[in-house]
Amino acid sequence: MLWKPAFASLLLMLLASLNIPAAQAPAASTKIGVRSNLALSDFYAHDPFILADKANKTYYLYTAMGPRQSPTGRAGVIVYKSADLKSWEGPHVVFTVPDGLWANPADGAWAPEVHPYRGKFYLFVTLHNNAKLLDESTPVTHPIYQGKPAPHHLRGTQIFIADSPDGPFQTLGAASATPPEFMALDGTFYVEDGVPYMIYAHEWIQTLDGTMEAIRLKPDLSGSVGRAFYLFKGSDAPWLSEQQEASAKARTYVTDGPFLYRTKNHKLVMLWSSYRNGLYMEALAYSVSGKLKGPWRQSAPLVGNDSGHGMLFHTFDNQLMLVLHQPFRQAHAKLFQMRDTGDSIAVERELK
């Protein structure tokens, strides 16, 4: 997720500059160069997601590819690969935003995740169309960006399919799986009692107090069915409420990067991210009922230091790991060895 209040003006100018038809998107002068023997500190990785593929004993680190980085001028997804989480090779392009979608290929792709499911691999990625407003008849007038309004344009998470974690990922459905009338992002995958769901962040730009929500997916993951349901809101976190001051300005609470994990004692927890005192951070919530619908309560933050948008995976020797990006700008992937306590998760140490 690329929004931060402190960088609002800069980001809005950047998005406006990219608001051009796909056919006119600037083409990269050279193709992406693949390199070997890379450390995580050698390449940028915003919103990193690691798939540990047991079939070929390879770790896949997915991250976004901007239109200016792309050899075709279209946003998409790239992957770096490793056998040991220390030496990486890449990047390889596994997806580019195609024509014919609601999204503009020049407007970016955020927060890619790849999940194996029923013999296939599914890419969840947030796409945008900055030129298409959600409700053109109702202009946005509420000032939330340094006294300026932020347009409510098309933003949602769509699902794509491939036979391999190496891609290429192809269009599966015609629309985003998140509700089209919502500014939604950072969709993740979770299966409960055999039913697939997408959990996503409902954008604080639209709601002011960002929320986490979920929606049921079709059995083939080609889209969603039914109505979305609410999980929790950003202001539920007591460590965010502590920083409140009396003010005439609207209060905003960011919700980013959900990821669900069930502990060895069958407790259900959710990683998510927000801002505390202006810096990005990795937070943790848990379901009181142990079910997706909650109710959800907030735990103490996991990692600060301008870090966030994390996810959990197990190494091939079954060590629980956390990957996130740090810092928010010019981000690199960082790895942490974790401990499953049964009731929750805890950080043991950062891997250098």
Legacy VTK file of the C-alpha trace (Angstrom):
# vtk DataFile Version 3.0
C-alpha trace
ASCII
DATASET POLYDATA
POINTS 352 float
0.000 0.000 0.000
1.586 3.261 -1.137
-0.436 5.954 0.688
0.936 7.899 3.615
-0.403 11.255 4.822
3.041 12.823 5.055
3.697 12.083 1.388
0.205 12.935 0.147
0.949 15.877 -2.138
3.865 14.122 -3.788
1.877 10.940 -4.317
-1.130 12.726 -5.750
1.069 14.541 -8.250
2.700 11.235 -9.194
-0.631 9.493 -9.703
-1.891 12.388 -11.790
1.188 12.213 -13.963
0.509 8.523 -14.642
-3.151 9.078 -15.505
-2.755 8.459 -19.248
-4.127 5.853 -21.649
-2.300 2.534 -21.685
-1.399 2.937 -25.360
0.560 6.063 -24.441
2.252 4.624 -21.364
6.000 5.323 -21.414
7.995 2.282 -22.451
11.118 1.382 -20.525
14.317 1.940 -22.498
15.716 -1.489 -21.638
14.372 -4.762 -20.352
14.676 -5.644 -16.693
18.114 -7.092 -16.066
18.215 -10.413 -14.183
20.994 -10.652 -11.588
22.250 -13.440 -9.343
23.719 -13.698 -5.840
21.594 -10.826 -4.545
21.045 -10.094 -0.866
17.660 -8.716 0.186
19.364 -5.360 0.713
20.390 -5.303 -2.963
16.902 -4.752 -4.401
13.761 -2.846 -3.535
10.701 -4.839 -2.498
7.582 -2.976 -1.395
4.842 -5.176 0.128
6.942 -8.367 -0.220
5.234 -11.761 -0.277
7.176 -15.054 -0.057
5.820 -18.351 -1.332
7.793 -21.389 -0.158
7.194 -23.875 -2.970
7.990 -27.357 -1.677
7.719 -28.982 -5.100
10.915 -27.349 -6.354
12.422 -26.283 -3.007
12.375 -22.638 -4.064
11.363 -19.474 -2.242
9.531 -16.975 -4.450
9.511 -13.323 -3.370
6.846 -11.354 -5.222
6.710 -7.568 -5.383
5.196 -4.894 -7.594
6.622 -3.671 -10.902
5.873 -0.042 -11.707
5.095 1.098 -15.263
8.406 2.923 -15.525
10.306 -0.202 -14.488
8.427 -2.383 -16.947
9.877 -3.160 -20.399
6.392 -2.539 -21.852
5.396 0.518 -19.827
2.711 -1.493 -18.032
2.545 -2.144 -14.326
2.747 -5.717 -13.112
4.444 -8.172 -10.780
8.016 -9.449 -10.590
9.555 -12.312 -8.635
12.951 -13.036 -7.100
13.908 -16.662 -6.359
16.125 -18.287 -3.739
16.993 -21.737 -2.418
18.129 -20.536 1.021
16.565 -17.079 1.698
20.062 -15.565 1.523
21.066 -15.536 -2.138
18.395 -14.305 -4.568
18.101 -14.252 -8.360
15.855 -12.005 -10.451
13.752 -10.123 -11.190
11.490 -12.125 -13.507
8.250 -10.641 -14.825
5.324 -12.961 -14.010
2.405 -10.622 -14.737
1.617 -7.404 -16.584
-1.757 -5.655 -16.433
-3.547 -6.585 -19.688
-5.895 -4.567 -21.881
-9.624 -5.065 -21.521
-9.820 -4.741 -17.750
-11.391 -1.997 -15.672
-7.856 -1.057 -14.550
-5.351 1.171 -16.330
-2.001 -0.610 -16.954
-0.216 2.720 -16.410
-1.662 3.288 -12.934
0.313 0.717 -10.982
-0.074 -2.687 -9.303
0.195 -3.070 -5.536
0.658 -5.774 -2.922
0.916 -8.984 -5.010
0.342 -12.303 -3.258
0.525 -15.801 -4.804
-1.401 -18.664 -3.202
-1.506 -22.351 -4.217
-5.043 -23.729 -4.301
-6.435 -26.932 -5.813
-3.448 -27.548 -8.075
-3.179 -24.003 -9.455
-1.499 -20.771 -8.366
-3.525 -17.604 -7.827
-2.194 -14.059 -7.930
-4.024 -11.492 -5.793
-3.022 -7.954 -6.861
-4.465 -4.485 -6.294
-5.107 -2.485 -9.471
-6.294 1.053 -10.167
-7.963 3.357 -12.635
-7.221 6.900 -11.529
-9.405 8.448 -14.249
-12.606 6.622 -13.243
-14.373 7.977 -10.177
-16.588 5.747 -8.075
-19.387 8.315 -8.162
-18.870 11.088 -10.690
-22.080 12.814 -9.600
-20.798 13.368 -6.067
-17.481 15.204 -5.964
-15.231 14.595 -2.975
-14.979 17.732 -0.876
-13.739 16.452 2.476
-10.157 17.672 3.026
-7.984 14.798 4.236
-4.716 15.512 2.390
-3.157 18.644 3.880
-6.430 20.488 3.422
-7.111 19.026 -0.030
-9.696 16.427 -1.098
-8.597 13.014 -2.420
-10.624 11.605 -5.338
-12.397 8.284 -4.832
-11.302 6.434 -7.956
-11.466 2.777 -8.949
-9.191 0.614 -6.788
-9.634 -3.082 -6.017
-7.957 -6.482 -5.760
-8.360 -8.860 -8.701
-7.338 -12.529 -8.949
-5.302 -14.111 -11.776
-4.293 -17.738 -12.408
-1.240 -19.750 -13.521
-0.080 -23.357 -13.591
3.229 -22.486 -11.917
4.511 -19.978 -9.346
6.712 -18.710 -12.205
3.591 -17.556 -14.083
2.664 -16.109 -16.440
-0.561 -15.226 -14.642
-3.646 -14.921 -16.825
-6.984 -13.180 -16.359
-9.440 -15.309 -14.397
-12.455 -13.015 -13.976
-13.649 -9.783 -15.518
-13.655 -7.662 -12.369
-12.092 -7.170 -8.978
-13.184 -9.544 -6.228
-13.516 -6.631 -3.832
-16.778 -4.642 -3.996
-16.576 -2.325 -7.046
-18.096 0.607 -5.156
-15.329 0.462 -2.532
-11.779 1.749 -2.684
-10.283 -1.572 -1.579
-6.733 -2.875 -1.555
-4.277 -5.492 -0.270
-6.572 -8.491 -0.702
-5.329 -11.731 0.857
-6.573 -15.332 0.765
-8.026 -17.473 3.538
-10.003 -20.722 3.586
-12.307 -21.514 6.512
-14.344 -24.714 6.725
-13.633 -25.361 3.051
-14.934 -21.932 1.956
-12.517 -19.483 0.269
-12.511 -15.819 1.303
-10.680 -12.638 0.441
-9.799 -10.331 3.326
-8.979 -6.772 2.272
-8.464 -3.236 3.554
-11.258 -0.759 2.872
-9.324 2.378 1.991
-9.166 5.112 4.634
-9.338 7.655 1.797
-12.980 6.667 1.360
-13.938 5.865 4.960
-11.561 8.120 6.996
-11.432 5.326 9.594
-10.066 2.473 7.478
-11.528 -0.980 8.018
-10.696 -4.629 7.508
-13.414 -6.547 5.710
-13.929 -9.941 4.060
-15.937 -11.360 1.192
-16.662 -14.922 0.115
-15.078 -16.086 -3.135
-16.459 -18.334 -5.838
-15.178 -21.929 -5.668
-12.898 -21.312 -8.678
-11.760 -17.925 -7.237
-12.914 -16.118 -10.392
-14.764 -13.523 -8.334
-16.769 -12.949 -5.194
-20.289 -13.882 -4.126
-22.617 -12.266 -1.630
-21.981 -9.188 0.470
-18.783 -8.171 2.176
-18.710 -8.219 5.976
-16.920 -6.052 8.510
-14.086 -7.289 10.752
-12.618 -4.236 12.545
-11.626 -0.590 12.067
-8.278 1.127 12.443
-9.305 3.201 15.439
-10.019 -0.008 17.393
-6.294 -0.246 18.134
-5.695 1.328 21.590
-2.123 2.237 20.651
-3.582 4.466 17.899
-6.148 6.084 20.189
-3.356 7.115 22.537
-2.004 9.596 20.003
-5.300 11.483 19.650
-5.395 15.214 20.248
-8.187 17.749 20.056
-8.246 19.095 16.506
-10.528 20.630 13.890
-9.068 18.343 11.227
-10.676 15.056 10.267
-9.181 12.001 11.977
-7.907 9.311 9.652
-6.795 5.749 10.400
-4.957 3.650 7.839
-5.576 -0.098 7.500
-3.130 -2.007 5.283
-1.764 -5.434 4.474
-3.979 -8.078 6.144
-2.597 -11.611 6.459
-4.204 -14.430 8.454
-2.475 -17.213 10.365
-3.779 -20.012 12.577
-1.494 -20.967 15.477
-0.665 -24.486 16.643
-3.433 -24.112 19.251
-5.887 -23.101 16.508
-6.012 -19.422 17.473
-6.701 -17.128 14.512
-4.523 -14.007 14.248
-4.206 -11.286 11.642
-1.159 -9.267 10.698
-2.001 -5.748 9.537
-0.319 -2.370 9.214
-1.016 1.252 10.084
0.826 4.398 11.149
1.824 5.322 14.666
3.193 8.813 15.218
3.772 9.152 11.489
5.734 5.903 10.997
4.575 2.667 9.387
4.278 -0.351 11.676
3.330 -4.017 11.795
0.338 -4.737 14.013
-1.442 -7.854 15.258
-5.101 -8.670 15.939
-6.804 -11.881 17.044
-10.261 -13.402 16.691
-11.977 -14.035 20.029
-14.115 -16.800 18.507
-11.312 -18.293 16.435
-13.474 -17.677 13.352
-13.064 -15.180 10.540
-16.121 -13.171 11.592
-14.577 -12.520 14.992
-15.124 -10.472 17.038
-11.600 -9.118 16.573
-9.418 -7.582 19.280
-6.081 -5.805 19.034
-2.762 -7.037 20.442
0.445 -5.096 21.026
2.303 -4.062 17.847
4.836 -6.550 16.483
7.439 -4.412 14.665
7.949 -0.646 14.451
10.804 1.337 12.908
8.819 2.345 9.787
8.208 -1.335 8.956
5.084 -3.062 7.748
2.907 -4.962 5.278
4.115 -8.320 6.542
3.214 -11.949 5.952
4.140 -15.294 7.511
5.515 -18.451 5.933
7.311 -21.624 6.986
10.771 -22.513 5.736
11.425 -25.979 4.337
12.668 -27.029 7.787
9.400 -25.698 9.315
10.727 -22.489 10.904
8.039 -19.790 11.077
9.196 -16.571 9.393
7.916 -13.033 8.953
8.779 -10.916 5.920
7.940 -7.215 5.728
9.363 -4.094 4.143
11.455 -1.407 5.772
11.525 1.572 5.505
8.264 2.696 3.909
10.059 4.553 1.116
12.913 2.884 -0.775
11.750 -0.317 0.911
13.722 -3.536 1.243
12.418 -6.910 2.423
13.400 -7.827 5.978
13.160 -11.317 7.507
12.370 -12.156 11.128
12.476 -15.534 12.831
9.165 -16.013 14.647
7.798 -18.187 17.439
4.339 -19.706 17.476
3.372 -19.502 21.158
0.120 -21.378 20.663
-2.030 -18.420 21.653
-0.252 -15.933 19.373
3.036 -15.255 17.577
6.164 -13.443 18.737
9.344 -12.084 17.152
12.503 -13.970 18.116
15.092 -12.105 16.082
15.717 -10.246 12.844
17.842 -12.111 10.327
20.783 -10.126 9.049
LINES 1 353
352 0 1 2 3 4 5 6 7 8 9 10 11 12 13 14 15 16 17 18 19 20 21 22 23 24 25 26 27 28 29 30 31 32 33 34 35 36 37 38 39 40 41 42 43 44 45 46 47 48 49 50 51 52 53 54 55 56 57 58 59 60 61 62 63 64 65 66 67 68 69 70 71 72 73 74 75 76 77 78 79 80 81 82 83 84 85 86 87 88 89 90 91 92 93 94 95 96 97 98 99 100 101 102 103 104 105 106 107 108 109 110 111 112 113 114 115 116 117 118 119 120 121 122 123 124 125 126 127 128 129 130 131 132 133 134 135 136 137 138 139 140 141 142 143 144 145 146 147 148 149 150 151 152 153 154 155 156 157 158 159 160 161 162 163 164 165 166 167 168 169 170 171 172 173 174 175 176 177 178 179 180 181 182 183 184 185 186 187 188 189 190 191 192 193 194 195 196 197 198 199 200 201 202 203 204 205 206 207 208 209 210 211 212 213 214 215 216 217 218 219 220 221 222 223 224 225 226 227 228 229 230 231 232 233 234 235 236 237 238 239 240 241 242 243 244 245 246 247 248 249 250 251 252 253 254 255 256 257 258 259 260 261 262 263 264 265 266 267 268 269 270 271 272 273 274 275 276 277 278 279 280 281 282 283 284 285 286 287 288 289 290 291 292 293 294 295 296 297 298 299 300 301 302 303 304 305 306 307 308 309 310 311 312 313 314 315 316 317 318 319 320 321 322 323 324 325 326 327 328 329 330 331 332 333 334 335 336 337 338 339 340 341 342 343 344 345 346 347 348 349 350 351
